[in-house]
Amino acid sequence: MTSRFGARLAVAISPADVGRRVTVRRRVPEGFRDAVGELMSWSDGVLAVRKRNGDLVEIAEDTLVAAKVVPTSQDTGRASST
């Protein structure tokens, strides 16, 4: 018997989540890319995510395949590596 597990990908964030920490997966020509950080803005179909290293990643809304709000490192009890 063979088991197959398929992940359910869902975009579970909205412009109302600006200011919260998110993880976002998007399609790129090479496959997929992920970004984790603070959702800085979402307007005109473009999301801006500020990563921990300070980089601002702009993501076209129509390339999203999965996204969700995630806890901050303070919420998880993890130490920051900065």
Summary of the structure (lengths in Angstrom):
residues: 82
radius of gyration: 14.2
end to end distance: 47.0
largest distance: 48.2
contacts: 171
relative contact order: 0.26
helix: 12%
strand: 48%
